[in-house]
């Protein structure tokens, strides 16, 4: 049986971390919503509280403290009723940030009391919901950081979230290629295993791989700058058709929060504006930019199967940036969503998005694993997303 005290302690710590992330932000900061695909900090704090209240407390007879807030903080669960328009979350001046803080404290107390009083049978039944809620809150902790960065980037003064937020590690120099002979690979999480995994990470299954090689490091700012200086944004042969339309329509010349100034590259991040080092990873690439840069560098994007089977040889050098793959976000063979509203968590989004692997410096420690599948639309740039090159390999199976 899963250790009850450990789960309760984990719940308390994760809930507290969300509040620590919000602490540097004023009530006015917490109101900001930069674009429809981001959300205010205040909303993230409320939504994660709604999740525990809705999926854990209410089924055990604890009535919602503020029934009218259910519409405000329901994200996309259609079976649970109406929702406030996502693009207008920044218009919700009420409840206040302080009101949400009071609600969070109350729900935390109620959840801990519930978990401590359940008998063993009931406890075993709620563990999956609690673990999902904790992982869900960790996802929103990352979004708190990426979404406030998007909001602060719109301010003429380029507001600083945390001046001590570290710059990415530098990993330049020649690429070392990690060769894989291809053949049958096995990917996905083990269902019912000891480690938590979202439902979109399973079932575990075989994937056939042609021989390939994958880079031991991410593409760098220096490599991107050379691509841009070589006219990369104006060379149609490097781009997917949708990507070329995207950069032309948006008049893009650099990744999000990035500017070229002669030979220098300036970036804006959670610690403010600074000059990027050529050997640090290039971040905030759309899928289209990552694909064009990969082509210019003589490689391609990896598939998610290639990334996963090679992940044990990549080490932790990629922890600064999510990495685009060319794999569509689709269900694994045999995938079945969970019953009820929880089944809306992942399955219904498995269309028109691309898979990302890895993690970032905004991801909570310990949140990711080799089987983790993040996913975004290909024009997404506000996430901390970079590029790891792959290429077809002649070193493989002999005929």
Backbone torsions as a table, in degrees:
resi	resn	phi	psi	omega
1	UNK	NA	140.4	179.6
2	UNK	-63.2	134.8	-177.2
3	UNK	-63.6	118.4	-174.9
4	UNK	-66.0	-45.6	-177.6
5	UNK	-61.6	-37.4	-179.5
6	UNK	-67.0	-40.7	179.5
7	UNK	-67.0	-43.5	179.2
8	UNK	-61.2	-44.0	179.4
9	UNK	-63.5	-39.0	178.3
10	UNK	-63.7	-43.4	177.4
11	UNK	-58.4	-48.9	-177.7
12	UNK	-61.1	-43.7	-178.0
13	UNK	-66.9	-43.6	-179.4
14	UNK	-64.7	-41.8	177.7
15	UNK	-63.2	-38.3	179.5
16	UNK	-68.2	-36.0	-179.3
17	UNK	-64.0	-38.7	176.4
18	UNK	-56.7	-43.5	-179.7
19	UNK	-68.7	-33.7	176.5
20	UNK	-65.9	-38.4	178.2
21	UNK	-65.5	-34.4	-179.8
22	UNK	-80.6	-18.8	-172.6
23	UNK	-57.6	-38.0	179.8
24	UNK	-70.5	-7.5	-172.2
25	UNK	-100.3	134.1	176.1
26	UNK	-73.8	165.2	174.3
27	UNK	-55.2	-35.6	178.3
28	UNK	-67.6	-41.3	175.9
29	UNK	-58.2	-43.2	-175.2
30	UNK	-68.8	-10.0	-180.0
31	UNK	-87.4	-15.9	-168.0
32	UNK	-74.0	138.9	173.2
33	UNK	-135.5	111.0	-172.3
34	UNK	-74.0	-31.5	-174.9
35	UNK	-162.5	166.2	-178.0
36	UNK	-59.2	-27.9	-177.8
37	UNK	-85.3	-1.0	173.4
38	UNK	-113.2	172.0	-179.6
39	UNK	-139.6	155.0	176.4
40	UNK	-66.3	150.0	175.6
41	UNK	-54.8	-42.8	-179.5
42	UNK	-58.6	-39.2	179.4
43	UNK	-68.0	-42.2	177.3
44	UNK	-57.8	-43.4	178.9
45	UNK	-62.6	-39.2	179.5
46	UNK	-73.7	-41.6	-177.1
47	UNK	-64.3	-43.1	-179.8
48	UNK	-66.2	-29.3	175.2
49	UNK	-72.5	-42.6	175.2
50	UNK	-56.0	-39.0	-177.6
51	UNK	-59.6	-49.9	-179.4
52	UNK	-67.9	-38.0	179.2
53	UNK	-65.1	-42.7	-174.4
54	UNK	-74.8	-45.4	-172.0
55	UNK	-95.9	-10.6	-178.8
56	UNK	-122.2	-52.6	-174.6
57	UNK	-74.8	-50.6	-176.2
58	UNK	-57.8	-43.9	177.5
59	UNK	-63.4	-15.1	178.7
60	UNK	-107.7	25.2	170.2
61	UNK	83.8	8.9	177.8
62	UNK	-93.6	113.2	-176.1
63	UNK	-70.0	150.2	178.1
64	UNK	-63.7	140.1	-179.0
65	UNK	-69.0	-36.7	-179.3
66	UNK	-132.4	85.5	-175.7
67	UNK	-54.4	-34.9	-177.5
68	UNK	-69.5	-17.4	-179.9
69	UNK	-78.1	-11.7	-178.7
70	UNK	-60.2	-35.0	178.2
71	UNK	-70.5	-36.3	-175.6
72	UNK	-68.4	-36.2	-169.6
73	UNK	-112.7	6.5	169.7
74	UNK	-77.8	122.2	-175.1
75	UNK	-81.4	-61.8	-174.9
76	UNK	-148.1	19.2	-176.9
77	UNK	-86.7	91.4	-175.2
78	UNK	-61.5	-35.4	-177.0
79	UNK	-71.3	-10.2	180.0
80	UNK	-99.3	6.3	174.5
81	UNK	110.8	-171.1	-175.2
82	UNK	-67.1	159.4	-178.1
83	UNK	-136.1	152.4	173.2
84	UNK	-72.2	148.9	-177.9
85	UNK	-61.3	127.0	-176.0
86	UNK	-57.7	-43.6	-176.1
87	UNK	-68.1	-11.3	-176.8
88	UNK	-114.0	21.7	176.8
89	UNK	-64.1	-30.6	179.0
90	UNK	-71.3	-8.9	178.3
91	UNK	-90.6	-2.0	-177.9
92	UNK	-85.8	89.9	178.6
93	UNK	-72.9	-20.8	178.2
94	UNK	-130.4	143.5	2.8
95	UNK	-67.7	156.2	-178.6
96	UNK	-74.5	166.6	175.5
97	UNK	-59.5	-37.7	178.8
98	UNK	-67.8	-39.2	177.9
99	UNK	-63.0	-40.5	178.7
100	UNK	-66.5	-36.6	176.4
101	UNK	-61.2	-42.1	177.7
102	UNK	-64.2	-41.6	178.5
103	UNK	-63.6	-42.7	178.4
104	UNK	-59.1	-45.1	-179.0
105	UNK	-63.1	-39.8	179.4
106	UNK	-65.1	-48.0	-179.0
107	UNK	-63.8	-38.1	177.2
108	UNK	-59.5	-45.6	178.9
109	UNK	-62.2	-41.7	-179.2
110	UNK	-67.0	-40.6	179.8
111	UNK	-65.1	-47.3	-179.8
112	UNK	-60.8	-43.9	179.2
113	UNK	-61.5	-41.4	179.2
114	UNK	-63.9	-47.9	-176.9
115	UNK	-63.7	-32.8	-178.3
116	UNK	-78.6	-22.3	-177.5
117	UNK	-99.0	-11.6	-178.7
118	UNK	-66.0	142.9	174.0
119	UNK	-73.8	172.7	-172.7
120	UNK	-60.6	-39.1	-179.0
121	UNK	-66.7	-46.0	178.5
122	UNK	-65.9	-36.8	178.1
123	UNK	-60.8	-45.7	179.7
124	UNK	-60.4	-33.0	-178.5
125	UNK	-72.8	-30.5	-176.2
126	UNK	-92.7	-13.4	-177.3
127	UNK	-53.7	-46.6	179.8
128	UNK	-59.6	-35.7	179.2
129	UNK	-68.9	-42.6	179.4
130	UNK	-64.1	-44.6	179.9
131	UNK	-64.1	-40.2	176.7
132	UNK	-63.5	-42.7	179.4
133	UNK	-62.3	-38.6	177.9
134	UNK	-65.3	-46.9	179.2
135	UNK	-64.5	-37.8	176.8
136	UNK	-61.4	-43.6	179.3
137	UNK	-65.0	-36.3	177.2
138	UNK	-64.3	-37.0	174.9
139	UNK	-59.7	-41.0	-179.8
140	UNK	-74.1	-23.4	173.1
141	UNK	-64.0	-40.9	175.6
142	UNK	-64.1	-41.1	-179.9
143	UNK	-66.4	-33.2	175.6
144	UNK	-55.2	-43.3	-177.7
145	UNK	-73.8	-46.9	-178.6
146	UNK	-68.8	-33.5	-178.6
147	UNK	-74.8	-37.2	177.9
148	UNK	-71.8	-32.1	174.4
149	UNK	-61.3	-43.8	177.4
150	UNK	-60.4	-41.0	179.8
151	UNK	-68.0	-46.5	-178.3
152	UNK	-66.5	-27.4	-179.9
153	UNK	-66.5	-21.3	179.4
154	UNK	-79.7	-14.8	-177.3
155	UNK	-79.6	132.7	-179.3
156	UNK	-56.8	-29.4	-178.9
157	UNK	-85.4	-1.4	-179.3
158	UNK	50.8	70.3	-175.9
159	UNK	-56.5	141.0	-179.6
160	UNK	-97.5	129.5	175.2
161	UNK	-81.0	-50.2	-177.2
162	UNK	-151.7	106.3	-176.5
163	UNK	-61.7	-20.2	-178.7
164	UNK	-93.3	1.2	180.0
165	UNK	-61.2	124.4	-170.3
166	UNK	-70.2	147.2	172.4
167	UNK	-73.9	155.7	179.2
168	UNK	-61.1	148.9	173.9
169	UNK	-65.1	155.9	-179.4
170	UNK	-101.7	130.3	179.9
171	UNK	-141.8	60.9	179.9
172	UNK	-86.9	-156.4	-177.7
173	UNK	87.9	175.0	-179.5
174	UNK	-59.7	143.8	177.1
175	UNK	-72.8	132.8	168.6
176	UNK	-98.8	127.3	-175.8
177	UNK	-93.7	127.9	176.9
178	UNK	-92.6	113.1	-175.2
179	UNK	-86.6	144.0	174.3
180	UNK	-132.6	130.7	-173.5
181	UNK	-73.9	-8.1	-178.8
182	UNK	81.9	-168.4	-176.7
183	UNK	102.4	-157.5	-177.5
184	UNK	-81.5	126.4	174.0
185	UNK	-119.9	156.5	179.3
186	UNK	-118.8	127.2	-177.9
187	UNK	-131.1	163.9	178.1
188	UNK	103.1	161.9	-179.4
189	UNK	-82.0	152.0	175.7
190	UNK	-79.6	118.0	179.6
191	UNK	-65.2	133.0	-178.9
192	UNK	76.4	12.7	179.5
193	UNK	-74.1	176.4	-175.8
194	UNK	-76.5	-20.2	179.7
195	UNK	-96.6	140.0	176.3
196	UNK	-65.0	143.6	171.6
197	UNK	-150.0	146.9	174.6
198	UNK	-70.8	159.6	-176.2
199	UNK	-65.3	-24.4	-179.2
200	UNK	-74.8	-4.8	178.6
201	UNK	-89.3	-0.4	-177.9
202	UNK	-136.3	168.4	3.7
203	UNK	-73.8	154.9	172.9
204	UNK	-67.5	137.5	-173.1
205	UNK	-156.7	167.2	178.7
206	UNK	-85.6	145.5	174.5
207	UNK	-135.1	133.9	-179.2
208	UNK	-87.3	132.1	-176.5
209	UNK	-123.2	131.0	167.9
210	UNK	-77.7	157.3	179.2
211	UNK	-55.7	136.1	-177.7
212	UNK	-149.3	168.0	172.9
213	UNK	-132.7	148.0	-178.7
214	UNK	-132.2	142.7	-174.8
215	UNK	-70.4	147.6	-179.9
216	UNK	-82.7	-3.1	179.6
217	UNK	-146.3	170.6	178.1
218	UNK	-84.2	158.8	172.6
219	UNK	-63.7	146.3	-170.5
220	UNK	-105.8	166.1	174.1
221	UNK	-57.8	-41.9	179.5
222	UNK	-61.4	-40.5	178.7
223	UNK	-67.1	-41.8	177.4
224	UNK	-63.8	-42.4	-179.6
225	UNK	-60.5	-39.0	177.6
226	UNK	-65.8	-40.2	175.8
227	UNK	-59.3	-47.5	-179.3
228	UNK	-65.6	-42.3	179.9
229	UNK	-65.3	-26.4	179.7
230	UNK	-84.7	8.5	-180.0
231	UNK	81.7	25.7	-176.5
232	UNK	-56.8	-36.0	-179.4
233	UNK	-76.4	-9.1	-178.4
234	UNK	-115.7	14.5	-176.9
235	UNK	-110.6	96.3	-174.2
236	UNK	-55.3	-32.2	-175.8
237	UNK	-65.4	-15.9	-179.4
238	UNK	-86.3	-13.9	-165.8
239	UNK	-111.0	146.0	163.7
240	UNK	-65.0	152.1	-176.4
241	UNK	-58.5	-47.7	178.5
242	UNK	-62.5	-35.7	-180.0
243	UNK	-66.8	-41.6	178.8
244	UNK	-64.2	-42.3	175.7
245	UNK	-60.6	-40.5	-177.9
246	UNK	-64.1	-50.5	-176.6
247	UNK	-69.8	-31.7	177.0
248	UNK	-70.3	-45.6	-179.5
249	UNK	-63.2	-42.3	-178.7
250	UNK	-86.2	-4.8	-178.8
251	UNK	53.9	49.2	-175.7
252	UNK	-85.5	139.2	176.1
253	UNK	-128.3	-1.0	-176.3
254	UNK	-165.0	160.8	173.2
255	UNK	-60.5	167.2	178.4
256	UNK	-57.7	141.9	176.8
257	UNK	63.6	22.0	-175.4
258	UNK	-129.3	136.5	177.2
259	UNK	-138.4	138.5	171.6
260	UNK	-91.2	132.9	177.6
261	UNK	-130.9	87.9	-172.6
262	UNK	66.4	-125.2	177.9
263	UNK	-85.8	-7.9	-178.4
264	UNK	-92.4	151.5	173.9
265	UNK	-122.3	119.8	179.7
266	UNK	-104.3	137.2	-179.2
267	UNK	-128.3	154.0	175.4
268	UNK	-116.5	129.7	-179.9
269	UNK	-140.4	-166.5	-177.0
270	UNK	-65.4	-21.8	177.2
271	UNK	-94.6	5.2	179.4
272	UNK	104.8	-164.0	-179.9
273	UNK	-85.1	144.9	177.4
274	UNK	-160.8	166.2	174.4
275	UNK	-86.9	126.4	-179.1
276	UNK	-76.8	146.3	174.7
277	UNK	-83.9	141.2	-179.0
278	UNK	-58.2	-25.5	-176.0
279	UNK	-93.2	3.0	176.7
280	UNK	-88.8	157.0	-177.7
281	UNK	-63.2	142.1	171.5
282	UNK	-78.4	132.5	-173.3
283	UNK	-122.3	168.5	175.5
284	UNK	64.1	36.6	174.1
285	UNK	-83.7	139.4	165.0
286	UNK	-73.8	165.0	173.9
287	UNK	-57.2	-39.1	-178.2
288	UNK	-63.5	-44.3	178.5
289	UNK	-66.2	-41.1	179.2
290	UNK	-61.8	-41.5	-179.1
291	UNK	-67.7	-41.5	179.3
292	UNK	-66.0	-42.9	178.7
293	UNK	-63.9	-40.7	178.1
294	UNK	-60.8	-42.2	179.0
295	UNK	-63.4	-44.0	179.6
296	UNK	-62.4	-34.4	-179.7
297	UNK	-81.7	-0.7	177.4
298	UNK	86.0	19.8	179.5
299	UNK	-131.5	-153.1	179.1
300	UNK	-155.5	172.9	173.3
301	UNK	-77.5	145.1	175.6
302	UNK	-75.6	159.4	166.3
303	UNK	-80.8	162.9	179.7
304	UNK	-68.3	-29.8	177.0
305	UNK	-67.0	-42.5	177.0
306	UNK	-60.4	-45.6	-178.9
307	UNK	-60.0	-45.0	-174.1
308	UNK	-69.8	-42.7	-177.7
309	UNK	-69.1	-22.8	178.4
310	UNK	-94.7	-3.6	-169.5
311	UNK	-62.1	-31.8	-178.6
312	UNK	-70.6	-11.6	178.1
313	UNK	-104.7	-2.3	-178.9
314	UNK	-88.2	-20.1	-179.3
315	UNK	66.9	-155.2	-177.1
316	UNK	-106.1	14.6	-177.1
317	UNK	-70.0	-13.3	-177.3
318	UNK	-99.3	14.0	-170.9
319	UNK	-71.9	-6.8	-175.6
320	UNK	-86.1	-19.6	-172.5
321	UNK	-148.1	136.0	166.5
322	UNK	-61.2	153.1	-177.3
323	UNK	-125.4	126.2	177.4
324	UNK	-64.9	144.3	166.3
325	UNK	-119.3	168.0	175.4
326	UNK	-92.8	16.5	-179.1
327	UNK	-92.4	129.4	174.5
328	UNK	-67.6	144.1	176.5
329	UNK	-76.9	102.3	-175.1
330	UNK	-137.8	160.4	178.2
331	UNK	-68.2	143.5	172.3
332	UNK	-69.8	156.9	177.6
333	UNK	-55.5	126.4	179.9
334	UNK	87.7	2.6	-178.8
335	UNK	-65.2	137.7	173.5
336	UNK	-136.6	125.1	178.0
337	UNK	-67.0	155.9	177.7
338	UNK	-65.7	159.7	178.8
339	UNK	-74.8	153.0	174.8
340	UNK	77.7	-166.4	-176.0
341	UNK	-62.0	-32.3	179.0
342	UNK	-58.1	-28.7	179.5
343	UNK	-64.3	-15.0	177.6
344	UNK	-81.8	-2.7	-173.3
345	UNK	-60.2	-46.1	-175.1
346	UNK	-126.9	-43.8	-166.1
347	UNK	-55.5	-40.1	-173.0
348	UNK	-75.4	-4.8	178.4
349	UNK	-98.1	7.4	-174.4
350	UNK	-83.5	64.5	179.8
351	UNK	-165.4	134.4	172.1
352	UNK	66.6	17.1	176.3
353	UNK	-125.1	162.4	-179.1
354	UNK	-114.3	150.5	-177.7
355	UNK	-84.3	139.0	170.6
356	UNK	-115.7	148.2	178.2
357	UNK	-126.8	161.5	175.2
358	UNK	108.5	-112.8	-175.7
359	UNK	162.2	-179.9	179.3
360	UNK	-144.6	176.1	177.9
361	UNK	-74.3	-1.7	172.4
362	UNK	-99.1	-10.1	-179.3
363	UNK	-76.6	133.1	178.3
364	UNK	-57.5	142.3	178.9
365	UNK	-56.1	134.4	177.4
366	UNK	79.6	3.7	-175.3
367	UNK	-79.4	-31.7	-175.4
368	UNK	-99.4	172.9	-179.4
369	UNK	-160.6	166.9	-175.7
370	UNK	-59.0	-26.3	-177.8
371	UNK	-89.1	-3.5	-174.0
372	UNK	-63.6	132.3	-179.7
373	UNK	-118.1	103.0	170.0
374	UNK	-88.6	161.8	-177.9
375	UNK	-155.4	138.7	178.1
376	UNK	-147.7	162.4	173.6
377	UNK	-69.9	152.2	-172.0
378	UNK	-66.0	-18.5	178.8
379	UNK	-89.9	5.2	-178.2
380	UNK	-69.7	130.2	-178.4
381	UNK	-130.4	-14.1	-175.5
382	UNK	-80.5	-10.1	175.5
383	UNK	-82.0	161.1	-178.1
384	UNK	-84.2	73.7	-171.1
385	UNK	-115.8	133.1	-179.4
386	UNK	-125.3	-151.6	-172.2
387	UNK	-141.8	128.4	167.6
388	UNK	-115.4	122.2	-177.2
389	UNK	-71.9	148.4	167.6
390	UNK	-133.0	167.8	175.6
391	UNK	-158.6	156.4	173.1
392	UNK	-68.6	150.2	-174.6
393	UNK	-124.5	143.1	174.7
394	UNK	-89.2	-8.1	179.8
395	UNK	-92.1	97.3	-177.6
396	UNK	-155.3	-146.8	-176.2
397	UNK	-68.8	140.4	174.6
398	UNK	-86.3	148.3	-177.8
399	UNK	-81.6	NA	NA
